[in-house]
Amino acid sequence: MANGKTKFIMIQGTSSSAGKSVLTAGFLRYFSGKGVCCSPFKPQNMSLNSFVTEDGFEIAVSQAVQSEAAFKKPLRQMNPILIKPSSDTEMHLIVEGKHFGNMNFKDYNRRKGFFLKKAADSFEFLTKQNDLIVIEGAGSPAEINLFKYDIANMGFAEIYDVPVILTADIERGGVFASLYGTVKLLPPKWRKLVKGFIVNKFRGDASILEVGIKQMEKRLKIPCLGVIPHIKNLHIEAEDSLNLKTFGNYSGDAVNCGNKKRDGRNGRDYGRDDRDGGDNGRYGRGNEDNGRDDRLNIGIVRLDHISNFNEFDPLFFDERLMVRFFDGVPSKTDEFDMIIIPGSKSTIADLTAVKKSGIFDYIKRFEKKGKGIIMGICGGFQMMGEQITDPYNLESSSGSTSACGMPGFGFFKTETQLCKEKILVNQKYKFKANNDVCESFLDGYEIHNGRTFFLKNYLGDDITADIFEPAEKGVGGFSPETGIISKDNKKVGTYIHGLFANTVFKNFIIELLVNKNISYSGKTTDFDYGKDKSLSYETVKNDSFNLLSENIERHINIELLESIADI
């Protein structure tokens, strides 16, 4: 069992997207800022956004983000079980940072004891290294049909007698009903673990909630720890694509993201408002317009199984760009200067859907017109080749794409085979397109089952391979997988995630878009990257963590919280 010195508290929600991930990050930044050694922990997460730790293990992005808030390096123990849905009934399961297998949810639930033990082992590991563990629940603890299988919420809290704080999102409406119903649906043994509640994302004068809060405290016999206001300029990376479906822009909590400056405690405003970008939101929302018409337009295909979409967030903070996701066919072929085909958990299914929707033909027309750039990342890179085969039926039913393969866009003379072994790498890459006196090294990571090769009869005269090179030879990606670019600079493909967080790479792409006649030979070039006035992405994230911490200190009864957690 956990040592008696480590303290813990668990943030659960009345629903998904109630603010659990964000509040967990906020509490971690607050307490770590006070000198407390603390760590995030989530027993079970369900997300298509994942991250690779430095030692090559896969965890959910939300726990990686929370570790940043706590000034810690991400560890596999922070998220021992990660579920990546591959269909309505099937999952791709990551256990202790490695692929465990594909199974259906019934089989997973039958093995509750095994997976609960894995979660407990990771938790025990973290308790030996930290003074405080802030645990995040999943979804709602009141899913009465799943009580006997629960290891993500009360099923885990019960083992260690973890005090639970329940948060409810008032923007969704029915905040008091959701709080009351959630607590009352819990069996008595679990109900006693709920030690308080928080009302989240409130707009306006919080005093109007006082009557309702007092009634909740009386009826539930637990205190309200505070009312967190809607934080206008907050950006915390999201863990699933619900944000894309809701907001249509980027993975943070803010609805729009420009680059206006403001006065105030943090001195920054990321330009949030509620206006749609595109045709009444048809293509999703994007950066705030600001009345400019000289920005470069970037469209990101909103795939059904899109993964790691948070890697595009840095683009939304660059004033030179107008960025939006789209899942319908734009009315004009030149709608965008650049199209990005992102990663996918189910590449074959998403490629099929893109063909049915008409987006496939639209991108083909876009490429033929030759006035813009197309970039594919991971699954998107696989789609850009001649074909994808699935000999082990990892993504497709038996025989459907095993032999003949699924035809791709044909932009690269490559083919991809889906393999059982997953590549998991977090490393630095030498960027060959930079001509600075000092060599540029980019941070990035790879998560893929696919292996991409040039066709046997390909002579290599229309592309340049390896624009990136692992800083340590022999580690991770290899040609053409690390990165290739066509000699006309119109097509880029790579397995590396997280590239846009590197300013030098983002500027490289922008320079290609601005100076479309640049010839890149695969050696070095004298690019004039122009003036990048955007905030660094690290600054944006750090500001948000601090903003969260400030709001927690201002609006949460910290003394009561510390008493509940025995801190």
Backbone torsions as a table, in degrees:
resi	resn	phi	psi	omega
1	MET	NA	161.8	-178.3
2	ALA	-61.3	147.4	179.4
3	ASN	-66.7	155.1	-173.7
4	GLY	-74.4	-10.4	-177.3
5	LYS	-84.9	-34.2	-177.5
6	THR	-72.6	134.9	178.0
7	LYS	-102.9	153.1	177.5
8	PHE	-144.6	156.1	174.5
9	ILE	-148.3	148.1	-175.7
10	MET	-122.0	130.8	177.1
11	ILE	-100.4	112.0	175.8
12	GLN	-113.3	164.0	-177.1
13	GLY	-127.7	158.7	176.6
14	THR	-75.8	-11.1	179.8
15	SER	-164.5	173.0	169.6
16	SER	-65.1	150.4	179.0
17	SER	59.4	29.5	175.5
18	ALA	-82.0	-8.1	178.9
19	GLY	111.3	14.9	-177.5
20	LYS	-60.9	-49.5	-176.7
21	SER	-62.2	-42.6	-177.4
22	VAL	-69.0	-45.4	179.7
23	LEU	-65.3	-36.9	176.5
24	THR	-59.7	-46.2	177.2
25	ALA	-61.2	-39.9	-179.9
26	GLY	-64.4	-44.7	178.1
27	PHE	-64.6	-37.5	178.2
28	LEU	-64.7	-41.7	178.3
29	ARG	-67.8	-39.8	-179.7
30	TYR	-61.8	-52.3	-175.3
31	PHE	-72.0	-37.4	176.8
32	SER	-65.4	-33.2	176.3
33	GLY	-67.0	-21.3	176.8
34	LYS	-91.4	6.6	177.3
35	GLY	91.4	7.5	179.0
36	VAL	-84.9	130.0	176.6
37	CYS	-79.2	109.4	-173.9
38	CYS	-136.0	164.5	-175.3
39	SER	-146.3	148.8	170.9
40	PRO	-80.8	160.0	173.6
41	PHE	-156.6	133.2	173.6
42	LYS	-135.1	112.0	-175.5
43	PRO	-56.4	-44.3	-177.3
44	GLN	-142.4	129.3	178.7
45	ASN	-126.4	146.6	174.3
46	MET	-120.3	109.5	-174.2
47	SER	-162.5	148.6	173.4
48	LEU	-95.9	-4.2	177.1
49	ASN	-95.9	111.4	-178.2
50	SER	-127.3	167.8	-174.8
51	PHE	-137.5	150.8	178.0
52	VAL	-107.7	126.6	178.9
53	THR	-73.2	167.2	-177.8
54	GLU	-60.7	-28.7	179.7
55	ASP	-95.3	14.8	169.1
56	GLY	85.2	35.1	176.7
57	PHE	-117.9	150.5	-174.8
58	GLU	-102.5	127.1	175.4
59	ILE	-135.3	170.2	178.1
60	ALA	-69.3	146.4	178.9
61	VAL	-57.9	-37.9	-175.5
62	SER	-60.9	-36.6	178.4
63	GLN	-74.7	-30.8	174.0
64	ALA	-65.0	-41.9	178.3
65	VAL	-64.9	-43.8	179.3
66	GLN	-63.2	-34.2	177.7
67	SER	-65.7	-35.9	174.7
68	GLU	-61.1	-42.1	179.7
69	ALA	-60.5	-32.7	-178.5
70	ALA	-91.7	7.2	-178.5
71	PHE	60.2	37.7	-179.4
72	LYS	-121.3	155.6	171.0
73	LYS	-79.8	140.7	178.8
74	PRO	-62.2	137.6	178.5
75	LEU	-125.5	150.1	-179.8
76	ARG	-62.5	-27.9	-177.9
77	GLN	-69.3	-16.2	179.9
78	MET	-70.3	-21.4	178.5
79	ASN	-147.4	80.9	-173.8
80	PRO	-67.7	-26.0	-179.0
81	ILE	-129.2	120.6	178.7
82	LEU	-123.7	122.5	178.8
83	ILE	-103.7	124.7	175.5
84	LYS	-114.0	102.5	-179.7
85	PRO	-62.1	131.8	176.8
86	SER	-108.8	-14.0	173.8
87	SER	-160.6	-173.7	-179.3
88	ASP	-66.4	-22.6	-176.4
89	THR	-123.8	-13.7	-175.7
90	GLU	-109.1	152.7	179.4
91	MET	-136.5	152.1	171.2
92	HIS	-102.7	115.2	-168.2
93	LEU	-105.8	127.4	176.0
94	ILE	-109.7	121.8	179.5
95	VAL	-123.3	126.7	-177.9
96	GLU	51.1	39.5	172.9
97	GLY	85.9	-1.6	-178.8
98	LYS	-128.3	153.8	179.4
99	HIS	-62.9	122.4	-178.6
100	PHE	-94.3	-30.2	-179.0
101	GLY	147.4	172.4	174.5
102	ASN	-103.6	133.7	-179.9
103	MET	-154.5	167.2	175.9
104	ASN	-90.7	167.7	-173.0
105	PHE	-69.4	-29.3	177.5
106	LYS	-65.2	-43.7	178.7
107	ASP	-65.0	-38.2	178.8
108	TYR	-62.9	-45.4	-178.7
109	ASN	-65.2	-31.6	179.5
110	ARG	-65.4	-21.5	-176.5
111	ARG	-105.6	32.6	-177.5
112	LYS	-51.6	-47.5	-176.6
113	GLY	-58.1	-42.0	-179.3
114	PHE	-64.2	-47.5	-176.9
115	PHE	-72.4	-33.8	176.4
116	LEU	-63.6	-37.8	177.2
117	LYS	-64.4	-39.6	178.0
118	LYS	-62.7	-42.1	179.1
119	ALA	-64.9	-42.6	-179.6
120	ALA	-64.2	-38.9	178.9
121	ASP	-60.7	-43.7	179.5
122	SER	-66.5	-40.0	178.7
123	PHE	-62.3	-44.0	178.6
124	GLU	-60.1	-38.6	178.8
125	PHE	-60.7	-45.8	-177.6
126	LEU	-68.2	-33.0	-179.0
127	THR	-65.6	-24.1	-179.7
128	LYS	-78.6	-11.6	-175.2
129	GLN	-116.0	-5.4	-172.6
130	ASN	-136.5	156.2	175.8
131	ASP	-89.0	-25.5	-177.9
132	LEU	-142.6	132.6	173.3
133	ILE	-113.6	122.6	174.3
134	VAL	-100.8	111.6	-173.8
135	ILE	-97.1	136.6	176.3
136	GLU	-106.2	131.1	174.9
137	GLY	-80.2	-172.2	-178.1
138	ALA	-135.8	132.5	178.5
139	GLY	57.9	-129.7	178.8
140	SER	-119.1	141.6	176.9
141	PRO	-77.4	-6.8	-174.2
142	ALA	-101.7	27.3	174.9
143	GLU	-78.8	89.7	-169.6
144	ILE	-62.1	-23.7	178.9
145	ASN	-76.0	-12.2	-176.0
146	LEU	-116.2	8.1	-176.4
147	PHE	-53.4	-46.5	-174.5
148	LYS	-69.4	-15.1	-178.5
149	TYR	-107.2	-0.2	-169.2
150	ASP	-69.7	125.5	170.4
151	ILE	-128.5	0.4	-174.1
152	ALA	-97.9	-24.7	-175.4
153	ASN	-124.5	-109.2	-175.9
154	MET	-66.9	-28.5	177.7
155	GLY	-60.3	-31.8	176.3
156	PHE	-87.4	-43.1	-178.1
157	ALA	-58.0	-34.6	-178.5
158	GLU	-60.6	-36.9	-175.6
159	ILE	-61.6	-41.9	-174.9
160	TYR	-108.2	9.6	-178.8
161	ASP	53.1	48.9	-176.2
162	VAL	-79.0	127.8	174.5
163	PRO	-68.7	134.6	-175.0
164	VAL	-112.2	133.0	171.9
165	ILE	-109.6	125.7	-177.0
166	LEU	-97.3	129.1	177.8
167	THR	-114.3	143.2	-179.8
168	ALA	-130.7	137.4	-178.7
169	ASP	-89.7	110.8	-176.9
170	ILE	-72.9	-19.8	177.9
171	GLU	-63.5	-25.5	-179.1
172	ARG	-78.9	-12.8	-178.5
173	GLY	84.8	158.9	177.1
174	GLY	64.2	36.4	-173.1
175	VAL	-62.1	-41.6	-178.0
176	PHE	-72.3	-38.1	176.9
177	ALA	-63.8	-40.3	-178.8
178	SER	-68.2	-39.1	176.5
179	LEU	-64.5	-48.8	-176.9
180	TYR	-64.9	-47.0	-178.3
181	GLY	-63.7	-40.0	-179.8
182	THR	-61.0	-49.9	-177.9
183	VAL	-64.5	-44.2	-175.2
184	LYS	-70.5	-23.9	178.2
185	LEU	-78.4	-15.7	-179.5
186	LEU	-75.2	141.7	173.7
187	PRO	-64.7	154.2	-175.2
188	PRO	-51.8	-37.8	-177.5
189	LYS	-64.8	-27.6	178.4
190	TRP	-92.3	-33.4	-177.0
191	ARG	-60.0	-34.3	-177.8
192	LYS	-69.8	-15.2	178.1
193	LEU	-78.5	-20.1	-179.3
194	VAL	-77.1	113.7	-172.9
195	LYS	-105.2	-4.7	179.6
196	GLY	175.3	173.5	179.3
197	PHE	-140.5	157.9	179.0
198	ILE	-128.5	134.2	171.9
199	VAL	-93.7	124.2	-171.3
200	ASN	-112.4	148.4	172.0
201	LYS	65.5	40.6	-179.4
202	PHE	-83.4	139.4	175.9
203	ARG	-112.7	130.3	175.5
204	GLY	110.0	-156.1	-176.7
205	ASP	-86.1	111.8	-175.3
206	ALA	-66.7	-15.5	-177.9
207	SER	-64.4	-23.7	-179.5
208	ILE	-70.1	-12.0	178.7
209	LEU	-88.8	-9.4	-169.9
210	GLU	-57.5	-43.5	-178.6
211	VAL	-62.0	-46.1	179.9
212	GLY	-65.0	-41.1	179.8
213	ILE	-62.8	-43.2	179.2
214	LYS	-62.7	-38.1	177.6
215	GLN	-66.9	-39.4	177.6
216	MET	-63.0	-44.7	179.8
217	GLU	-60.6	-38.9	-179.2
218	LYS	-71.6	-43.2	-177.1
219	ARG	-72.0	-38.8	-175.5
220	LEU	-94.9	-15.1	-179.7
221	LYS	60.0	36.6	173.6
222	ILE	-136.8	150.6	-176.2
223	PRO	-86.1	157.4	169.8
224	CYS	-89.7	125.3	-179.2
225	LEU	-83.5	-14.0	178.4
226	GLY	153.4	172.1	177.6
227	VAL	-119.3	114.9	178.7
228	ILE	-87.4	124.2	179.2
229	PRO	-72.8	163.8	171.3
230	HIS	-67.0	121.1	-175.3
231	ILE	-95.6	108.7	-168.9
232	LYS	-61.0	-44.4	-170.3
233	ASN	-103.5	30.9	-176.4
234	LEU	-87.6	134.5	172.9
235	HIS	-133.1	107.4	173.9
236	ILE	-126.5	128.5	-176.9
237	GLU	-59.6	135.7	-178.3
238	ALA	-83.4	159.6	-178.1
239	GLU	-100.5	-12.9	178.1
240	ASP	-146.8	172.7	-171.6
241	SER	-81.4	6.1	175.3
242	LEU	-58.3	-37.0	178.9
243	ASN	-62.0	-37.9	178.9
244	LEU	-65.8	-40.1	-179.0
245	LYS	-70.3	-29.9	-178.9
246	THR	-83.4	-47.2	-173.2
247	PHE	-104.4	-31.2	176.3
248	GLY	75.7	9.9	-175.7
249	ASN	-119.7	-76.9	-177.5
250	TYR	-141.3	176.8	-163.7
251	SER	-83.7	-3.9	-179.8
252	GLY	-81.4	178.3	-177.1
253	ASP	-76.4	-27.1	-178.5
254	ALA	-71.1	149.0	-175.8
255	VAL	-81.1	-37.1	177.7
256	ASN	-132.7	161.4	-173.5
257	CYS	-146.1	96.0	172.6
258	GLY	-103.1	-146.8	-178.1
259	ASN	-142.3	34.6	177.0
260	LYS	-69.7	153.5	174.3
261	LYS	-98.0	155.8	175.9
262	ARG	-143.9	163.2	171.6
263	ASP	-89.5	154.1	178.7
264	GLY	146.8	-172.9	-171.8
265	ARG	-63.5	-38.4	179.0
266	ASN	-96.3	-14.6	176.2
267	GLY	71.2	15.6	-178.6
268	ARG	-136.9	147.0	174.6
269	ASP	-134.6	124.7	-178.6
270	TYR	-92.1	22.4	166.9
271	GLY	69.9	39.2	-175.1
272	ARG	-80.8	132.8	167.2
273	ASP	-150.7	-172.0	-173.7
274	ASP	-112.1	21.8	-178.8
275	ARG	-86.4	145.3	177.4
276	ASP	-80.0	150.1	168.6
277	GLY	-101.5	154.2	178.5
278	GLY	82.7	-158.0	-174.7
279	ASP	-87.0	86.1	-179.3
280	ASN	51.7	37.3	177.5
281	GLY	83.4	3.4	-176.7
282	ARG	-58.3	-38.4	-178.5
283	TYR	-98.6	9.2	-177.8
284	GLY	92.8	163.0	179.5
285	ARG	-87.1	156.4	-178.9
286	GLY	-141.0	-156.1	179.2
287	ASN	-60.8	153.1	177.0
288	GLU	-63.4	142.7	-172.8
289	ASP	-67.6	-47.6	-179.1
290	ASN	60.5	13.3	176.2
291	GLY	76.4	8.7	-177.7
292	ARG	-95.0	148.7	177.4
293	ASP	-128.2	13.4	-176.6
294	ASP	-105.8	6.5	-178.2
295	ARG	-81.6	157.6	178.1
296	LEU	-82.7	132.6	-177.3
297	ASN	-95.6	123.0	178.6
298	ILE	-118.5	126.6	177.5
299	GLY	-111.0	131.5	179.1
300	ILE	-112.8	124.8	-178.3
301	VAL	-67.6	124.5	178.9
302	ARG	-87.3	87.3	-178.9
303	LEU	-70.4	153.2	179.0
304	ASP	-62.0	-36.5	-178.3
305	HIS	-113.2	37.4	-177.3
306	ILE	-56.7	137.8	178.7
307	SER	-127.3	151.4	176.9
308	ASN	54.7	35.5	-178.9
309	PHE	-68.0	-15.8	178.1
310	ASN	-64.8	-17.6	-179.0
311	GLU	-67.8	-12.6	178.6
312	PHE	-91.6	-6.0	-178.3
313	ASP	-53.7	-40.2	-179.8
314	PRO	-57.3	-27.0	-179.8
315	LEU	-66.6	-30.5	-177.2
316	PHE	-74.9	-10.1	-179.7
317	PHE	-104.6	14.4	-179.9
318	ASP	-109.0	119.1	-174.4
319	GLU	-67.9	-10.7	179.2
320	ARG	-84.3	-5.7	-171.3
321	LEU	-122.8	147.1	166.3
322	MET	-116.6	117.0	-171.0
323	VAL	-123.8	138.3	173.6
324	ARG	-156.2	153.1	172.8
325	PHE	-85.5	150.2	176.1
326	PHE	-143.4	143.8	178.0
327	ASP	-131.3	12.8	172.8
328	GLY	-125.5	165.0	-178.5
329	VAL	-77.4	117.5	178.0
330	PRO	-61.3	153.6	-176.3
331	SER	-73.2	-24.5	-177.2
332	LYS	-120.3	140.5	178.9
333	THR	-65.8	-31.6	-179.0
334	ASP	-97.3	29.5	177.2
335	GLU	-57.4	-34.7	-175.7
336	PHE	-123.5	155.1	169.1
337	ASP	-88.1	-23.0	-179.1
338	MET	-149.2	140.0	174.4
339	ILE	-118.7	132.3	176.9
340	ILE	-112.6	127.5	172.6
341	ILE	-100.8	111.0	-170.7
342	PRO	-82.8	-175.7	176.8
343	GLY	-70.7	160.4	-178.4
344	SER	-144.7	141.6	173.7
345	LYS	-76.8	-26.2	-179.7
346	SER	-132.0	82.2	-172.4
347	THR	-61.7	-43.8	-177.5
348	ILE	-65.0	-43.9	179.0
349	ALA	-64.0	-40.9	-179.4
350	ASP	-70.9	-36.0	176.3
351	LEU	-64.0	-40.2	176.9
352	THR	-62.2	-43.3	-179.3
353	ALA	-67.1	-38.9	179.0
354	VAL	-63.5	-36.1	177.3
355	LYS	-67.6	-42.7	-179.0
356	LYS	-67.3	-33.3	-175.9
357	SER	-76.5	-18.2	-176.4
358	GLY	96.2	-9.1	179.7
359	ILE	-65.8	-33.9	178.5
360	PHE	-57.4	-51.4	-179.8
361	ASP	-65.9	-34.6	178.2
362	TYR	-62.4	-44.7	-179.8
363	ILE	-66.9	-34.4	176.5
364	LYS	-63.2	-42.7	178.1
365	ARG	-65.7	-39.5	178.3
366	PHE	-59.7	-44.3	-180.0
367	GLU	-66.8	-41.2	-178.6
368	LYS	-65.3	-35.2	179.1
369	LYS	-66.7	-29.2	170.8
370	GLY	71.7	21.1	-178.0
371	LYS	-105.2	0.1	-178.5
372	GLY	-139.1	178.8	-178.0
373	ILE	-110.3	142.4	174.2
374	ILE	-118.4	129.1	178.1
375	MET	-125.3	132.7	175.8
376	GLY	-116.3	134.4	179.5
377	ILE	-120.2	126.1	177.6
378	CYS	55.9	-110.0	179.1
379	GLY	-58.9	-35.4	176.5
380	GLY	-65.3	-36.3	175.5
381	PHE	-64.6	-41.9	177.3
382	GLN	-59.7	-41.3	179.9
383	MET	-64.3	-28.0	-176.5
384	MET	-73.1	-12.6	-179.6
385	GLY	-83.7	-171.4	-178.6
386	GLU	-72.5	-41.8	-178.6
387	GLN	-162.4	162.3	176.4
388	ILE	-125.4	128.2	176.9
389	THR	-113.7	152.0	-176.8
390	ASP	-133.6	70.7	-173.6
391	PRO	-63.7	-23.2	-178.5
392	TYR	-102.6	9.8	178.6
393	ASN	52.7	44.9	179.6
394	LEU	-73.2	-32.2	-177.9
395	GLU	-121.5	-8.8	-172.6
396	SER	-131.4	159.2	177.1
397	SER	-68.3	159.3	-172.6
398	SER	-52.7	121.3	174.2
399	GLY	84.7	-12.0	-172.4
400	SER	-68.0	-37.9	176.9
401	THR	-132.9	19.7	-176.5
402	SER	-70.7	-51.9	-170.9
403	ALA	-90.6	-61.4	-174.2
404	CYS	-78.3	-26.6	178.4
405	GLY	85.7	165.3	177.3
406	MET	-100.8	117.9	-179.6
407	PRO	-63.0	138.8	176.9
408	GLY	-103.3	-159.6	-178.5
409	PHE	-70.6	-27.0	-178.4
410	GLY	76.5	20.6	179.3
411	PHE	-75.0	-28.1	175.9
412	PHE	-120.5	147.0	177.5
413	LYS	-82.9	63.1	-177.8
414	THR	-130.5	160.6	170.7
415	GLU	-135.8	150.0	-177.2
416	THR	-120.4	135.7	174.0
417	GLN	-116.1	127.3	177.1
418	LEU	-79.3	124.5	-174.1
419	CYS	-118.1	160.3	-177.2
420	LYS	-68.5	-38.4	-177.2
421	GLU	-77.7	130.1	179.6
422	LYS	-96.9	133.9	174.8
423	ILE	-84.4	123.5	177.1
424	LEU	-128.7	109.4	-176.6
425	VAL	-140.2	134.0	169.9
426	ASN	-125.7	115.0	-174.3
427	GLN	-158.0	-179.1	174.4
428	LYS	-100.9	145.7	-179.1
429	TYR	-122.0	134.3	173.3
430	LYS	-74.3	129.7	-177.5
431	PHE	-98.5	107.3	-172.8
432	LYS	-75.4	-13.5	-177.0
433	ALA	-87.5	1.7	-179.0
434	ASN	-99.7	137.3	-175.7
435	ASN	-115.0	24.4	177.6
436	ASP	-68.5	161.6	176.4
437	VAL	-59.1	-41.8	176.9
438	CYS	-92.7	136.9	179.2
439	GLU	-65.8	144.2	178.1
440	SER	-93.7	134.1	175.5
441	PHE	-123.1	126.8	-176.1
442	LEU	-101.7	143.3	171.9
443	ASP	-85.2	139.9	178.3
444	GLY	-169.7	173.7	179.1
445	TYR	-149.9	156.7	-178.6
446	GLU	-124.5	136.0	175.2
447	ILE	-140.4	100.8	-178.9
448	HIS	-161.2	144.2	172.6
449	ASN	-91.0	-20.1	-176.5
450	GLY	-75.1	148.6	170.2
451	ARG	-121.4	124.3	-174.5
452	THR	-111.1	131.1	-176.4
453	PHE	-131.8	153.6	170.4
454	PHE	-70.8	148.3	175.1
455	LEU	-61.5	149.2	-173.8
456	LYS	-59.4	-34.0	-177.7
457	ASN	-93.4	12.1	-176.1
458	TYR	-83.1	131.8	-176.7
459	LEU	-96.6	-12.0	174.6
460	GLY	76.3	28.6	-175.6
461	ASP	-95.9	-0.2	-179.1
462	ASP	-121.3	5.3	174.6
463	ILE	-137.8	163.5	172.5
464	THR	-115.7	125.8	-176.6
465	ALA	-93.4	160.1	173.0
466	ASP	57.7	59.0	171.0
467	ILE	-73.1	-16.2	172.3
468	PHE	-118.7	152.4	178.3
469	GLU	-142.7	129.0	178.6
470	PRO	-53.2	133.9	179.9
471	ALA	-59.0	-35.1	174.5
472	GLU	-105.7	112.7	-177.7
473	LYS	-57.1	142.7	176.0
474	GLY	83.5	2.4	179.4
475	VAL	-110.6	126.5	172.1
476	GLY	77.9	-138.4	-169.5
477	GLY	-63.6	159.5	179.0
478	PHE	-147.2	166.0	-175.8
479	SER	-62.6	136.9	-3.7
480	PRO	-89.4	13.7	-169.0
481	GLU	-70.9	-33.3	-176.3
482	THR	-64.4	-47.3	177.1
483	GLY	175.0	133.4	176.7
484	ILE	-131.8	153.1	179.4
485	ILE	-140.0	139.0	178.1
486	SER	-70.7	153.2	-176.4
487	LYS	-68.4	-17.5	174.9
488	ASP	-90.1	5.6	177.2
489	ASN	64.8	17.1	-175.9
490	LYS	-94.8	-15.7	-176.1
491	LYS	-136.6	131.1	179.7
492	VAL	-130.5	137.1	177.5
493	GLY	-138.6	142.3	-179.2
494	THR	-161.5	157.1	171.8
495	TYR	-95.2	-3.9	-172.9
496	ILE	-83.0	124.3	173.1
497	HIS	-91.3	155.5	173.0
498	GLY	84.8	12.0	-175.1
499	LEU	-66.4	-36.0	-174.4
500	PHE	-70.9	-13.3	174.1
501	ALA	-73.6	-12.9	175.3
502	ASN	-91.6	114.0	-175.7
503	THR	-56.8	-39.1	-176.7
504	VAL	-64.6	-35.3	177.6
505	PHE	-74.6	-42.3	178.2
506	LYS	-58.2	-42.7	179.0
507	ASN	-67.8	-33.3	176.1
508	PHE	-60.2	-46.4	179.1
509	ILE	-65.2	-43.0	179.7
510	ILE	-62.9	-39.3	179.3
511	GLU	-66.0	-37.4	175.3
512	LEU	-62.4	-38.5	-179.5
513	LEU	-69.8	-36.6	-178.2
514	VAL	-78.4	-45.1	-177.5
515	ASN	-109.1	78.6	-169.7
516	LYS	-73.7	-5.4	178.9
517	ASN	-100.1	6.6	177.5
518	ILE	-62.6	137.2	177.1
519	SER	-103.4	115.8	178.3
520	TYR	-101.6	117.6	-173.5
521	SER	-95.3	-5.6	-176.4
522	GLY	94.0	-2.0	177.4
523	LYS	-101.6	-99.4	176.1
524	THR	-138.8	159.0	179.5
525	THR	-137.8	158.9	178.2
526	ASP	-101.9	68.9	-179.8
527	PHE	-73.0	140.4	169.0
528	ASP	-99.9	102.7	-172.1
529	TYR	-71.1	-10.7	-178.8
530	GLY	76.5	-179.7	-177.1
531	LYS	-90.4	115.3	176.6
532	ASP	-94.7	101.3	-176.7
533	LYS	-94.3	1.8	-176.7
534	SER	-73.6	155.8	175.0
535	LEU	-69.2	147.3	174.1
536	SER	-66.6	146.7	-177.9
537	TYR	-65.0	-34.9	177.4
538	GLU	-62.5	-38.2	178.1
539	THR	-65.3	-42.4	178.8
540	VAL	-58.8	-47.6	-178.4
541	LYS	-65.8	-44.3	-178.4
542	ASN	-64.5	-39.0	175.6
543	ASP	-58.8	-40.6	-178.0
544	SER	-67.8	-41.3	177.0
545	PHE	-60.3	-44.2	-179.7
546	ASN	-67.1	-37.5	178.1
547	LEU	-64.4	-40.1	175.7
548	LEU	-61.1	-47.6	-179.2
549	SER	-59.6	-42.0	179.4
550	GLU	-62.3	-41.7	-179.1
551	ASN	-70.9	-34.0	175.9
552	ILE	-65.4	-44.8	179.6
553	GLU	-62.9	-35.3	-175.5
554	ARG	-81.0	-34.8	-168.9
555	HIS	-115.4	-7.2	179.6
556	ILE	-107.9	140.9	176.0
557	ASN	-74.9	88.6	-174.6
558	ILE	-64.3	-38.9	179.8
559	GLU	-60.0	-42.0	178.7
560	LEU	-67.8	-41.6	179.0
561	LEU	-60.8	-45.1	179.7
562	GLU	-64.3	-34.1	176.8
563	SER	-66.9	-42.1	179.5
564	ILE	-62.7	-43.3	-177.7
565	ALA	-87.3	-1.9	-178.9
566	ASP	57.2	41.0	-178.9
567	ILE	-82.8	NA	NA
